[in-house]
Amino acid sequence: MIYKFTTFVFFLQFSHDFLCKKDTSETRQKGTHKKNKREKMMMTRRSIRRVPLCLNIFFIFSFLILKVVVNGQQDLLSGEAQTAARRGDLEYFTTLLEVVDDPISFLNHQEQATEQTPLLAAVLAGQTEIVKQLLETGVDVTIPEKDGYTVMHAAAFQGRAEVVKLLLAYGIDANDVSASDGFTPFHRTLWTNSERHVETMRVFLEDGKVEVDFVSHVGKTGALIATELKHTKVLDILLREYGADPNFRNKRGDALVHVAIRAQDEKTLDMLLNNGADITLEDAKGKSCRKIAKQLRSKAVLERINRAFEELNTPNPNDNDRKENRGEEL
């Protein structure tokens, strides 16, 4: 802002010199030679021709300065609010609420670079106390940042479990699909395999009552996302603890086992088969799991598939025990 005013002052000085400063030769010869009438007329015409150009430049600079005066101070203060939110400065917001006449409008203002409100900045930084204070103040929770994320999406993306709990307590929808990519906040927790994202995923499934097999707008469940990203820890939790469908098919018509085989990911395939995935399923083009693996020449995956078929054809001793017990009862 200071820079723009300095530039403006420089421009005024330049314009003055450009229009009004006398020719240097005239200055040197002042008092010794008088300009004839024709030379004076030419100088006057030259100065007049420069006026429209200088006026245009003047109006452009005036507009820029006016814009700075009207919006600049608000942008500066708003940026300070976002910075305070990120560092968890409760005192800043307590003071702000006391001195600002319309704190809601002020706190709903988005900073220029990220288009984040102070609430979004606090959510992304995991500043739970700031988030709580802003929610109690009544700020708008629907304002997105530049990528279209609202607060619940931001909390999920960053793996902020405590913030998600707080947002749920204030009635914010856990299944918000307002983002343009069609994913829910729950799906975003699966993009990273960290402990805090796993914890946040559990919050959505338990506190948020999110359906484990909720299908996104692009036809993906949590188990499919975990399979594609090879997040075996997350996949195991979804299948074993929350009962995710191990045989879900994507929009193409491929089951999870086919996705794992095509990725030549023996570990993920093993996880699926250990949690009830059907090795006999064919893909969208009618190819068996074994045929897909052979075409890819993936030795480890093919060995795991063959072992799965052997287990499938081997009688389970527990089944015989159940039959014997049933016979004794009869």
Buried (B, 14 or more C-beta within 10 A) or exposed (E): EEEBEEEBEEBEEEBEEBEEEEEEEBEEEEEEEEBEEEEEEEBEEEBEEEEEEBEEBBEEBEEEBEEBEEEEEEBEBBBBBBBBBBEBBEEBBEEBBEEEEEBEEBBBBBBEEBBBBBBBBBBBBBBBEBBBBBBEBEBEBEBBBEEEBBBBBBBBBBBBBBBBBBBBEEEBBBBBBBBEBBBBBBBBBBBBBEEBBBBBBBBBBEBBEBBBBBBBEEEBBBBBBBBBBBBBEBBBBBBBEBEBBBEBBBEEEBBBBBBBBBBBBBBBBBBBBEBEBBBEBBBEEEBBBBBBBBEBEBEBBBEBBEEBBEEEEEEEEEEEEEEEEEEEEE
